[in-house]
Amino acid sequence: MSYHIPHYRLSLTVGEHSVRHIRHIVRSLLDEWELAHLTDALELGVSELVTNVVRHVPDRHCTLLVLRQTVGVRVEVTDRYSQLPSVPGEMGPESESGRGLALLGALVGKTVWFECGEK
């Protein structure tokens, strides 16, 4: 008996408008998985991960994985760029960038991921 874990994988080259389209995909998946209450948190997280690829990965190529877990969802973004992103030291309260990695805070090699569980 094989067990299917609901997931979505997409390899793509991202651009300035990709974040909006990827948020729509995540929203649709959450509706299908009856996890719409996680939409705001997952859209924020996936926006941060994809924006980091747009800003910091020279070829902008990445693989997005959205994985349904027993309790919640895991999102991973993997790219081919060998340089690890850095977390900025000092940010002012009005800074418009630099919070994504500090917010997500989970680096494993060149896959950046976060998990969002149900309350």
C-alpha contacts under 8 A as a table, 3 or more apart, distances in Angstrom:
res1	aa1	res2	aa2	distance
5	I	67	L	7.54
5	I	68	R	6.74
5	I	69	Q	7.70
6	P	67	L	6.34
6	P	68	R	5.40
7	H	65	L	7.09
7	H	66	V	5.47
7	H	67	L	4.35
7	H	68	R	5.81
8	Y	64	L	7.88
8	Y	65	L	5.70
8	Y	66	V	5.13
8	Y	67	L	6.55
9	R	63	T	6.98
9	R	64	L	5.59
9	R	65	L	4.52
9	R	66	V	6.53
10	L	63	T	5.56
10	L	64	L	5.20
10	L	65	L	6.68
11	S	61	H	7.43
11	S	62	C	5.79
11	S	63	T	4.16
11	S	64	L	6.32
12	L	61	H	5.65
12	L	62	C	5.70
12	L	63	T	6.33
13	T	59	D	7.43
13	T	60	R	5.25
13	T	61	H	4.11
13	T	62	C	6.26
14	V	17	H	7.84
14	V	18	S	5.48
14	V	19	V	7.95
14	V	50	V	7.54
14	V	53	V	7.46
14	V	54	V	6.21
14	V	60	R	5.51
14	V	61	H	6.30
14	V	62	C	7.42
15	G	18	S	5.30
15	G	19	V	7.95
15	G	54	V	6.03
15	G	60	R	7.27
16	E	19	V	7.20
16	E	54	V	6.88
17	H	20	R	5.91
17	H	21	H	7.09
18	S	21	H	5.23
18	S	22	I	6.11
18	S	50	V	7.90
19	V	22	I	5.16
19	V	23	R	6.11
19	V	46	V	7.84
19	V	47	S	5.69
19	V	50	V	6.27
19	V	51	T	6.89
20	R	23	R	5.25
20	R	24	H	6.44
20	R	47	S	7.99
21	H	24	H	5.10
21	H	25	I	6.45
22	I	25	I	4.99
22	I	26	V	6.25
22	I	46	V	7.76
23	R	26	V	5.08
23	R	27	R	6.09
23	R	43	E	5.43
23	R	46	V	7.01
23	R	47	S	7.02
24	H	27	R	5.05
24	H	28	S	6.21
25	I	28	S	5.15
25	I	29	L	6.27
26	V	29	L	5.10
26	V	30	L	6.18
26	V	39	T	7.69
26	V	42	L	7.49
26	V	43	E	7.01
26	V	66	V	7.69
27	R	30	L	5.19
27	R	31	D	6.26
27	R	36	A	7.17
27	R	39	T	5.96
27	R	43	E	7.47
28	S	31	D	5.13
28	S	32	E	6.23
29	L	32	E	5.03
29	L	33	W	6.08
30	L	33	W	5.00
30	L	34	E	5.93
30	L	35	L	4.78
30	L	36	A	5.05
30	L	38	L	7.38
30	L	39	T	6.76
31	D	34	E	5.01
31	D	35	L	5.93
31	D	36	A	5.06
32	E	35	L	7.65
33	W	36	A	7.85
33	W	68	R	7.91
35	L	38	L	5.80
35	L	39	T	7.45
35	L	72	G	7.82
36	A	39	T	5.27
37	H	40	D	7.52
38	L	41	A	5.66
38	L	42	L	6.14
38	L	116	C	7.36
38	L	117	G	8.00
38	L	118	E	7.43
39	T	42	L	5.28
39	T	43	E	5.87
40	D	43	E	5.28
40	D	44	L	6.23
41	A	44	L	5.25
41	A	45	G	6.27
41	A	116	C	7.28
42	L	45	G	5.05
42	L	46	V	5.97
42	L	116	C	6.98
43	E	46	V	5.30
43	E	47	S	5.93
44	L	47	S	5.19
44	L	48	E	6.38
45	G	48	E	5.22
45	G	49	L	6.39
45	G	104	L	7.24
45	G	114	F	7.30
46	V	49	L	5.09
46	V	50	V	6.08
46	V	75	V	7.16
47	S	50	V	5.41
47	S	51	T	5.89
48	E	51	T	5.18
48	E	52	N	6.21
48	E	100	G	5.30
48	E	101	L	7.88
49	L	52	N	5.27
49	L	53	V	6.71
49	L	77	V	6.55
49	L	100	G	7.31
49	L	112	V	7.10
49	L	113	W	7.88
50	V	53	V	5.11
50	V	54	V	6.36
50	V	77	V	7.31
51	T	54	V	4.99
51	T	55	R	6.13
52	N	55	R	5.17
52	N	56	H	5.70
52	N	57	V	7.54
52	N	100	G	7.76
53	V	56	H	5.34
53	V	57	V	5.02
53	V	60	R	5.71
53	V	61	H	7.58
53	V	62	C	7.31
53	V	79	D	7.54
54	V	57	V	6.29
54	V	60	R	5.59
56	H	60	R	7.86
56	H	85	P	7.71
57	V	60	R	5.04
57	V	61	H	7.47
57	V	79	D	7.57
57	V	81	Y	6.05
58	P	81	Y	7.44
60	R	79	D	7.86
61	H	79	D	6.10
61	H	80	R	7.18
62	C	77	V	6.45
62	C	78	T	5.38
62	C	79	D	4.37
62	C	80	R	7.11
63	T	76	E	7.90
63	T	77	V	5.56
63	T	78	T	5.15
63	T	79	D	6.48
64	L	75	V	7.32
64	L	76	E	5.78
64	L	77	V	4.67
64	L	78	T	6.70
65	L	74	R	7.94
65	L	75	V	5.64
65	L	76	E	5.06
65	L	77	V	6.45
66	V	73	V	6.97
66	V	74	R	5.90
66	V	75	V	4.61
66	V	76	E	6.60
67	L	73	V	5.62
67	L	74	R	5.11
67	L	75	V	6.31
68	R	71	V	7.97
68	R	72	G	6.33
68	R	73	V	4.67
68	R	74	R	6.56
69	Q	72	G	5.26
69	Q	73	V	5.26
69	Q	74	R	6.90
71	V	117	G	5.56
71	V	118	E	5.94
72	G	115	E	7.22
72	G	116	C	5.52
72	G	117	G	3.95
72	G	118	E	5.33
73	V	115	E	5.68
73	V	116	C	5.40
73	V	117	G	6.35
74	R	113	W	7.11
74	R	114	F	5.83
74	R	115	E	4.27
74	R	116	C	6.41
75	V	113	W	5.47
75	V	114	F	5.60
75	V	115	E	6.34
76	E	111	T	6.39
76	E	112	V	5.72
76	E	113	W	4.24
76	E	114	F	6.79
77	V	111	T	5.62
77	V	112	V	5.45
77	V	113	W	6.32
78	T	110	K	5.90
78	T	111	T	4.33
78	T	112	V	6.47
79	D	110	K	6.29
79	D	111	T	6.90
80	R	110	K	7.39
81	Y	84	L	7.84
81	Y	110	K	7.46
82	S	110	K	7.11
84	L	109	G	7.47
84	L	110	K	6.59
86	S	101	L	7.83
87	V	98	G	7.18
87	V	99	R	8.00
87	V	101	L	6.01
87	V	102	A	6.24
88	P	91	M	7.15
88	P	98	G	6.17
88	P	99	R	7.98
91	M	95	S	6.15
91	M	98	G	7.43
92	G	95	S	5.30
95	S	98	G	7.51
97	S	100	G	7.50
98	G	101	L	7.10
98	G	102	A	7.60
99	R	102	A	5.18
99	R	103	L	5.74
100	G	103	L	5.03
100	G	104	L	6.13
101	L	104	L	5.13
101	L	105	G	5.24
101	L	106	A	7.67
102	A	105	G	4.98
104	L	113	W	7.56
104	L	114	F	6.33
106	A	112	V	6.32
106	A	113	W	6.14
106	A	114	F	6.69
107	L	110	K	7.14
107	L	111	T	6.48
107	L	112	V	5.04
107	L	113	W	6.89
108	V	111	T	5.43
108	V	112	V	6.29
108	V	113	W	7.96
109	G	112	V	7.81
